[in-house]
Amino acid sequence: SYVYLASGLQAGAVDQLLRQADLWKKNPVSIIPRVPDEVLDLIPSVGSGSRRLVRKAWPGPLVLQSKSQDEYSSLRCLPGNVYDRIRNEQGEVRLWIPDHEVLHYITRLVSGPLVVALATRGDKADELARSVAELPAGASVLSIDGGTIEESGEPTVVAVEGNRGQVLREGLLSESQLRQLSQYLVLFVCTGNTCRSPMAAALMRKKIQDKFQSEFDPQSLPIVVASAGVSAFGGDPASHGALEAIRGYGCSLDQHQRTQLNSRLVEQSDLILAMGQRHRSVIVAQWPEVASKVH
């Protein structure tokens, strides 16, 4: 949808944004971190599982709501009246990084956090605006027309406490998608993804199932496993030797198709285990920002 933006350092701009957001009573404002990892500066007590969720879902249609009572939160550096007004009656704040290229440039260029709220239609305050023409007159100092929105929708709002989450408002992200994003993903990497990495993934998958089978059903395990190859092409099955060898461990690779390593797999993985030093070198050379999670 369209959004209203204001600098969190400018109390007057925040006041103007809040007047517009109040047209839609269920539309609390959120703070925009510049990058997902900045959630730790804003809410230092947030759990590792919650950090993993926002790292994989942001930028995107997910709003995180959490208590902000930590004396070391960088939110306390905001002007006093701004800090008080961005929190609800329970002392909770909302964080959100919407996905738009213009917004990404803005967050790099401005000082301090931005405050954001969903923009609603001028004549119907309970409906999202689908074009600049539908915004209330005088709603902002500057309007940026990103083109008519074909499929508008609200972001999903999730309240988190530690590593536990609760969906407060259903939106574009479903609960099953949220569960998938919050799972810990281990990625095994070899050359062709027909022998070593799929066998390692199958063995790890069996260990995870054995450990958690009494607490979770197979579809909602907290840890998931995948494999890929740095030179894997064509989606071929596992090699005959791998198929035979893995059966001796009570595992199966009958449904395996080899997968080429790609940016999305690398970004979504929490731990990448390479089968050899050369594979690690290839990964780190192409994606140097993930070096700390490749072993």
C-alpha positions as CSV (number, residue, x, y, z in Angstrom):
1,S,0.0,0.0,0.0
2,Y,1.0,3.7,0.1
3,V,2.5,4.8,3.4
4,Y,3.0,8.1,5.3
5,L,6.5,8.8,6.4
6,A,8.0,11.3,8.8
7,S,11.4,11.8,10.5
8,G,11.4,10.5,14.0
9,L,13.6,13.4,15.0
10,Q,11.0,16.0,13.9
11,A,8.2,16.2,16.4
12,G,6.1,18.4,14.1
13,A,6.4,16.0,11.2
14,V,5.4,13.1,13.6
15,D,2.4,15.2,14.8
16,Q,1.2,15.6,11.2
17,L,1.6,11.9,10.4
18,L,-0.3,11.0,13.6
19,R,-3.2,13.3,12.6
20,Q,-3.5,11.4,9.3
21,A,-3.0,8.0,10.8
22,D,-5.8,8.7,13.4
23,L,-8.3,8.8,10.5
24,W,-8.0,5.1,10.7
25,K,-8.1,4.1,14.4
26,K,-6.6,0.6,13.9
27,N,-3.6,2.1,12.2
28,P,-0.8,2.6,14.8
29,V,2.5,3.9,13.5
30,S,5.7,1.9,13.2
31,I,9.4,2.7,13.3
32,I,11.5,1.8,10.3
33,P,14.9,0.3,11.1
34,R,17.5,1.0,8.4
35,V,18.5,-2.7,8.3
36,P,16.9,-5.8,10.0
37,D,19.8,-6.2,12.4
38,E,19.0,-2.7,13.8
39,V,16.1,-4.3,15.6
40,L,18.7,-5.1,18.4
41,D,19.4,-1.4,18.9
42,L,15.7,-0.5,19.1
43,I,14.6,-3.5,21.2
44,P,17.7,-5.0,22.8
45,S,15.7,-7.8,24.6
46,V,14.3,-9.3,21.3
47,G,15.0,-13.0,21.0
48,S,17.1,-14.8,18.4
49,G,14.1,-16.4,16.8
50,S,12.4,-13.0,16.4
51,R,15.6,-11.6,14.9
52,R,15.7,-14.5,12.5
53,L,12.1,-13.9,11.4
54,V,12.6,-10.2,10.6
55,R,16.0,-10.9,8.9
56,K,14.1,-13.2,6.4
57,A,10.9,-11.2,6.2
58,W,12.2,-7.7,5.9
59,P,11.8,-5.7,3.6
60,G,8.3,-7.1,3.4
61,P,4.7,-7.1,4.8
62,L,5.6,-7.9,8.4
63,V,5.1,-5.6,11.4
64,L,6.8,-6.6,14.6
65,Q,5.3,-5.4,17.9
66,S,7.2,-5.7,21.2
67,K,7.7,-4.0,24.5
68,S,10.3,-1.2,24.5
69,Q,11.1,-0.6,28.1
70,D,14.8,-1.3,27.9
71,E,16.9,1.7,29.1
72,Y,19.5,0.9,26.4
73,S,17.1,1.2,23.5
74,S,18.1,3.7,20.9
75,L,14.5,4.8,20.8
76,R,15.1,6.7,24.0
77,C,17.2,9.1,22.0
78,L,14.1,10.3,20.2
79,P,12.5,13.6,21.3
80,G,10.5,12.8,24.5
81,N,7.1,13.5,23.0
82,V,7.9,11.4,20.0
83,Y,9.0,8.4,22.1
84,D,5.8,8.6,24.1
85,R,3.5,8.9,21.1
86,I,4.9,6.0,19.1
87,R,4.2,3.5,22.0
88,N,0.7,2.1,22.7
89,E,-0.9,2.0,26.2
90,Q,1.0,-1.2,27.0
91,G,4.4,0.5,26.2
92,E,4.8,-1.5,23.0
93,V,6.3,-0.2,19.7
94,R,6.0,-1.5,16.2
95,L,8.8,-2.0,13.8
96,W,8.5,-2.5,10.0
97,I,10.6,-2.2,6.9
98,P,8.3,-1.9,3.9
99,D,9.6,-3.1,0.5
100,H,10.1,-0.2,-1.9
101,E,13.2,1.0,-3.8
102,V,12.5,4.7,-3.1
103,L,12.1,4.0,0.6
104,H,15.5,2.1,0.7
105,Y,17.2,5.3,-0.7
106,I,15.4,7.5,1.8
107,T,16.5,5.4,4.8
108,R,20.2,5.6,3.6
109,L,20.1,9.4,3.3
110,V,18.2,10.5,6.4
111,S,19.5,10.7,10.0
112,G,17.7,8.8,12.7
113,P,14.7,6.5,12.3
114,L,11.6,7.1,10.2
115,V,8.0,6.8,11.5
116,V,5.6,5.1,9.1
117,A,1.8,4.5,8.9
118,L,-0.4,2.9,6.2
119,A,-2.0,5.6,4.0
120,T,-5.8,5.4,3.6
121,R,-8.3,6.9,1.1
122,G,-9.4,10.4,1.7
123,D,-13.1,9.6,1.4
124,K,-13.0,6.2,3.1
125,A,-10.6,6.2,6.1
126,D,-10.9,2.4,6.5
127,E,-9.6,1.6,3.1
128,L,-6.1,1.6,1.8
129,A,-5.1,4.2,-0.8
130,R,-4.3,2.6,-4.2
131,S,-3.0,5.8,-5.9
132,V,-1.7,9.2,-4.9
133,A,-5.0,10.7,-6.1
134,E,-6.8,8.8,-3.3
135,L,-4.7,10.3,-0.5
136,P,-6.4,13.0,1.6
137,A,-5.7,16.5,0.4
138,G,-2.8,18.1,2.2
139,A,-1.8,14.7,3.8
140,S,1.9,15.3,3.3
141,V,4.4,17.9,2.2
142,L,5.6,15.6,-0.6
143,S,3.9,12.8,-2.5
144,I,5.8,10.3,-4.4
145,D,3.8,8.4,-7.0
146,G,5.1,4.9,-7.4
147,G,2.3,3.9,-9.8
148,T,-1.1,2.5,-9.2
149,I,-1.1,-0.5,-6.8
150,E,-2.8,-3.5,-8.3
151,E,-3.0,-5.7,-5.2
152,S,-3.0,-3.7,-2.0
153,G,-3.1,-5.3,1.4
154,E,-2.1,-4.9,5.0
155,P,1.1,-6.2,6.5
156,T,0.8,-9.1,9.1
157,V,1.3,-7.8,12.6
158,V,3.1,-10.2,15.0
159,A,3.6,-9.5,18.7
160,V,6.8,-11.0,20.1
161,E,8.1,-11.6,23.6
162,G,11.5,-13.3,23.6
163,N,11.2,-16.1,21.0
164,R,7.4,-16.5,21.2
165,G,5.2,-14.8,18.6
166,Q,1.4,-14.2,18.3
167,V,-0.4,-13.0,15.2
168,L,-2.3,-9.9,16.2
169,R,-3.6,-9.0,12.7
170,E,-3.7,-11.3,9.7
171,G,-2.3,-9.8,6.5
172,L,-0.3,-10.6,3.4
173,L,2.0,-13.1,5.2
174,S,0.1,-16.2,6.3
175,E,0.8,-18.1,9.6
176,S,2.4,-21.0,7.7
177,Q,4.7,-18.5,5.9
178,L,5.6,-17.0,9.3
179,R,6.4,-20.4,10.7
180,Q,8.6,-21.2,7.7
181,L,10.5,-17.9,7.9
182,S,11.2,-18.4,11.6
183,Q,12.7,-21.8,11.2
184,Y,16.4,-22.2,11.5
185,L,17.7,-23.3,8.0
186,V,20.9,-25.3,7.7
187,L,22.3,-25.4,4.1
188,F,24.8,-28.0,3.0
189,V,26.9,-27.2,-0.1
190,C,29.1,-29.3,-2.4
191,T,30.0,-29.1,-6.1
192,G,27.2,-30.9,-8.0
193,N,24.6,-31.5,-5.3
194,T,24.3,-35.2,-6.2
195,C,26.4,-37.0,-3.6
196,R,28.0,-35.2,-0.6
197,S,25.6,-32.3,0.3
198,P,22.3,-34.2,-0.2
199,M,23.6,-37.1,1.9
200,A,24.7,-34.8,4.6
201,A,21.4,-33.0,4.5
202,A,19.5,-36.4,4.7
203,L,21.5,-37.5,7.8
204,M,21.0,-34.1,9.5
205,R,17.3,-34.2,8.7
206,K,17.0,-37.6,10.4
207,K,18.9,-36.4,13.5
208,I,16.5,-33.4,13.8
209,Q,13.4,-35.6,13.4
210,D,14.7,-38.0,16.0
211,K,15.4,-35.2,18.5
212,F,12.2,-33.3,18.1
213,Q,9.6,-35.9,17.1
214,S,8.0,-35.9,20.6
215,E,7.5,-32.1,20.6
216,F,6.7,-31.2,17.0
217,D,4.9,-32.7,14.1
218,P,7.1,-33.3,11.0
219,Q,5.7,-30.2,9.2
220,S,6.6,-27.7,11.9
221,L,10.1,-28.7,13.0
222,P,12.1,-25.7,14.4
223,I,15.2,-26.6,12.2
224,V,15.0,-27.4,8.5
225,V,17.7,-28.6,6.1
226,A,18.5,-28.0,2.5
227,S,21.4,-28.7,0.1
228,A,22.8,-27.1,-3.1
229,G,25.8,-27.2,-5.3
230,V,28.1,-24.4,-6.6
231,S,28.1,-26.1,-10.0
232,A,24.7,-27.9,-10.0
233,F,22.8,-27.8,-13.3
234,G,19.7,-29.5,-14.7
235,G,17.8,-30.7,-11.6
236,D,19.1,-34.3,-11.9
237,P,18.5,-36.9,-9.2
238,A,21.1,-38.0,-6.6
239,S,23.8,-40.4,-7.9
240,H,23.2,-44.1,-7.8
241,G,25.9,-44.6,-5.2
242,A,24.4,-41.9,-2.9
243,L,20.9,-43.5,-3.2
244,E,22.3,-46.9,-2.2
245,A,24.6,-45.7,0.6
246,I,22.0,-43.4,2.3
247,R,19.5,-46.3,2.6
248,G,21.8,-48.0,5.0
249,Y,21.2,-45.1,7.4
250,G,17.4,-45.3,7.2
251,C,17.2,-42.3,4.9
252,S,16.1,-41.7,1.4
253,L,17.1,-39.5,-1.5
254,D,14.5,-40.8,-3.9
255,Q,12.8,-37.4,-4.3
256,H,16.1,-35.3,-4.5
257,Q,16.7,-33.0,-7.4
258,R,20.0,-31.2,-7.6
259,T,19.8,-27.4,-6.9
260,Q,22.1,-24.6,-8.0
261,L,23.3,-22.4,-5.1
262,N,21.6,-19.0,-5.4
263,S,21.3,-15.7,-3.6
264,R,17.9,-16.4,-2.0
265,L,19.2,-19.7,-0.5
266,V,22.3,-18.0,0.8
267,E,20.4,-15.1,2.3
268,Q,17.7,-17.3,3.9
269,S,20.1,-19.8,5.4
270,D,21.2,-19.4,9.1
271,L,24.1,-21.8,8.9
272,I,25.9,-22.9,5.7
273,L,28.1,-26.0,5.9
274,A,30.4,-26.5,2.9
275,M,31.8,-29.9,2.1
276,G,35.2,-28.5,1.3
277,Q,37.3,-25.4,1.7
278,R,37.0,-24.6,-2.0
279,H,33.2,-24.5,-1.7
280,R,33.5,-22.1,1.2
281,S,35.8,-19.9,-0.8
282,V,33.4,-19.8,-3.8
283,I,30.5,-18.8,-1.5
284,V,32.4,-16.1,0.4
285,A,33.9,-14.7,-2.8
286,Q,30.4,-14.3,-4.3
287,W,28.6,-13.3,-1.1
288,P,31.2,-11.8,1.3
289,E,28.6,-10.4,3.6
290,V,27.6,-14.0,4.8
291,A,31.2,-15.1,5.6
292,S,30.5,-15.4,9.3
293,K,27.8,-18.2,8.8
294,V,29.8,-20.3,6.3
295,H,31.9,-23.1,7.7
